[in-house]
Amino acid sequence: MSDITLSNAVRGNLLSLQNTAEMMSRTQERLSSGKKVISALDNPSSYFTAQGLDNRASDISKLLDSVSNGVQVLKAADAGIMGIQKLVDSAKSTARQALQAPNAYTTKASLTSGSKGLSATDLTGIIAGTGVNASSGTGTTAIAPMTNVASTSPTSGAGNVVAIGADTAATKLYNSMGSTGAGVVGATALNALAPLGGTNFADGDTLSINGQTLTFKTSGASGANEININDTVTNLAGKLQGLLRDATNGSGTTSTVSFDDTTHKLTVTASDNTKDITIGGSAVAKAGLVAETLKPTNTSAIPSSGSMTFQVGTNQATTVYFGTGTGQISNRRDLLTQLNTVSGLSATVDPGNGGQILLKNANASDYKSSIVLTASTGGTLTGFGALTADSGSTTVKTYAPTNLLSQNTALKGQSLTIGVGTNSKTFTFGSATGQISTYEELTDAVSQAGGILTRDAGNKLSIRTADANVAQPLTISGNAASTLGINAGQFAGTGQSLAGKSLNVTIGTGADQKVSNIVFGTAAGQVKTLDDLNTKLAGDGVGVQASLDNDGKLSLTASNDAARKTFSINGTAAVQAFGAASAFTAVQSSAPSFGGAGDTQRRNLVKDFNDLLGQMDKLAQDSSYNGVNLLNGDDLSLVFNENGTSKLNIKGVSFDSKSLGVDTLTADGSDFLDSGSINNVLNKLDTASNTLRSQSSKFGSNLSIVQTRQDFSKNLINVLQTGSANLTLADLNEEGANYSALSTRSQISTSALALSAQAGQQVLQLLR
Amino acid sequence: MGLVVELKPGERIILGGFVVTVRSDHRAQLHIQGDGPILREGDVLNPESARTPAERLYVAAQLMYLSGDLSTAQGEFFQIARDIIEAAPSMKSYIARAGEHMVAGRMFKALRELKALIHYEDELLAAAERNRDVVSAAPSLETVGGL
């Protein structure tokens, strides 16, 4: 007993808790010697209390089993998450490979405007081809009708018309064959003509007619091109006629070569008045022929000598010579041909009306150029002489200019100012040099100012801007305006432009769809230049790029990032420039096309990607323990006490790929065709990673709570079980003594509690 | 639901991470709802003034309560509990009940139990004092309070 009571020596020795145990075992030894035993009979309440504690320990033990089970479920889920995370990383890497693969597209979606003439620095300017010129509108006063005499219809006997009857077919009665032709008849042999001073036809002589050659032979002549020299004159004529009629030389099938017995002469006649006949050959004289070209003739109208000069306006003048010599004119046919070579002149013949020739300016809208005819002495053409001449002039003018001054004497001294845009010109009317007196001069003046002068069917004048200045305003002023009946004032064109119009560009579908609403103009937020347009499209995240071609047409093309997409446009600008039926009708872009090595590579990567998703799904499904899978929607409920009032509920999740927000990629591979789409996929994978990470963190903290309770419960069971045997053995006095010793010792020993920085200490500080 | 406490003027109470003092000169009635440690001033044991094993056990449990984490001072708790039970097995039932409350998350009741243990401990130590003064070694069974 004295060992058990406290003593100074004991107190001094006891610095560690191991000493307590030593004391304990000593005490127990003494107790087991049988000195103090408490049995169920001696102290039933103590006994059953001990039993109660055992029961409690086993109840808590049962709870511990299910808690341990729960821990395993959590651990399985966490391992599953880590595995899925690795697969997500692999999927990211697959998608990144697709980003670096060669392009898969061969053409991208595009749309081009029908309108042309847009400028990169100003898309709001007048669109080419749509401008309506500024105009002063139809005038009020009619001017005299235009009198370009040269262009009016021909009438018989009118001053500009020359009546030249039809040509006569070329024909000639040639010279006698033989010395005087006497005795030469059709039957005479060719080698018996007895020509005066000449020789008879001999072998090798030739005669040619329109390029066909007839050769004389002593004998054995054959074919159309040979004749025997002992053949008759009649046959000579026949052969020559045959050659003349030959279709290959185009002389006409009714042309004739005939011999007259009475005159002893050959007559050669063309089949009509359009044909020439050229005669030649070594023996022309023997046949009484002459080497020459016979042409159609027109002796009644065309002089046999002399010349006339024709000039149109300031063009090159041409002189026509009359006669039968080379290059001279002897018939209407040749006259017409030569007149049509005169620069600026048009000559036609009206076969009716006695074959009248009409002279006109070849340029039908040239109201200024006169046709001037100058006749040389002795060379007047009948009919040309009747053309009207200006008084005091030796030239013959066919054209009478429209004299404005004579129409309205008030014009003299008045002026007209024409302004186109910022340019302005003023003209004065009068007859002095530099002043305007005729309609033609006024036309020129308006043109110099950048406008165009026109007259309507009633000969009323109006001025509009020239097409080069279609967008410019027009200003007309001056006292001559009202005299001429031209409306004065300021006039604007109605050219069309994109200013104020809207263009809505939509690309992609569903959640991916992006829209850019563009308004053309110069106000804030509006688009004026091509750069502005591209900046706006990019800023709105619309993968479409704008460009202009050489004709100023606006092209919209999908960007490389959006290569797999199509887009559409609508709006008033779509109506204006892209042919949309209405502002609400969408115009669709062309579709892109894909192919090549890049396409194949990307489609393979899509397959790899989908395989990884399949693995993720399987892993999520397999992350169960004892049938509970927190990654497949199962919940876990852990109970920490016997009556279930303290528990922890852990909510399960669905971590298959679809629930993580990563859809299977479509089999056509379109998700990997452009970088925009691939980046979408990568974003979804990032989101999935974040979801996995945050859930892993939640499960982690749940696990930590559960493990703490698990540890506590284990420790408690342990403590209760080691102590239970003792309760049936000890008595309270011994307890008191032991306890007292323990208490004293624990006062001396270092308290871990006070030293360690324990959680929960901060608030205790506040109480001090 | 919740807890209703009545505090005297000048009394303090721990509510979660806060110390709330009644400044008025009349009593204050508080209705407290929600989750978190609630400890009246009178129920707080200053760690530095904990001398005996049961007091130290109470301090360990108090730390667990105030930190909201059973792993706080868990090692110390069970070491002290083991020492206590081995020295005085009659204390085991207090510890069993307190431990049960703690597993079940009823920290407030656990502290109550541990406070009762401190009282029991006082009596046991007082009895031991008295025994030492007695020259005779005859054992006596003294009931020292409820088991």
Interface residues (C-beta under 8 A of the other chain):
Chain A: M1 S2 T5 L6 L17 T20 A21 M24 K36 S45 S46 T49 G52 L53 R56 I60 L63 F640 N641 T645 S646 T708 R709 D711 F712 S713 N715 L716 N718 V719 L720 T722 G723 S724 N726 L727 L729 A730 D731 L732 N733 E734 E735 G736 A737 N738 Y739 S740 A741 L742 S743 S746 Q747 S751 A752 L753 A754 S756 Q758 A759 G760 Q761 Q762 V763 L764 L766 L767 R768
Chain B: R12 I14 G17 F18 V19 P37 E41 V44 N46 P47 E48 A50 R51 T52 P53 R56 V59 A60 Q62 L63 M64 Y65 L66 S67 G68 D69 L70 S71 T72 A73 Q74 G75 E76 F78 Q79 I80 A81 R82 D83 I84 I85 E86 A87 A88 P89 S90 K92 S93 I95 A96 G99 E100 M102 V103 A104 G105 R106 E121 L124 L125 A127 A128 E129 N131 R132 A137 P139 S140 L141 E142 T143 V144 L147
